[in-house]
């Protein structure tokens, strides 16, 4: 065979859709909203809902004010034997504020759901759908629980 790697193309095409699942003729894949899945597949046979607390990084703005010296040119003129000379610059103090973002670790609640769709007519394999904050993150195929025809 001249190009044996061409035999691998169908496998690669299947590998891209590992996370997808066909339900009632619809393709269900990660990033779909919980309501979309429910509308297309109906209610699951079983579900579990819980709240998990997760650490996330948020940024808070912190500002600090410092008094800094600033030279201001003097308007006065000093008379010298060589002619008029500008006076030494004046030093005044001004407040300068610098702000920056500081990372802060915060614990936030995340609603997690797992929906079990038992065997359907299309593939005879149960599927477990994992949702985080109302969005599908994983479609797990439960091959060990499939029913043979």
Buried (B, 14 or more C-beta within 10 A) or exposed (E): EEEEEEEEEEEEEEEEEEBEBBBEEBEBEEEBEBEBBEEBBEEBEEBEEEEEEEEEEEEEEEEEEEEEEEEEEEEEEEEEEEEEEEEEEEEEEEEEEEEEEEEEEEEEEEEBBBBBBEBBEEEEBBBBBBBBEEBBBEBBBBEEEEEEE
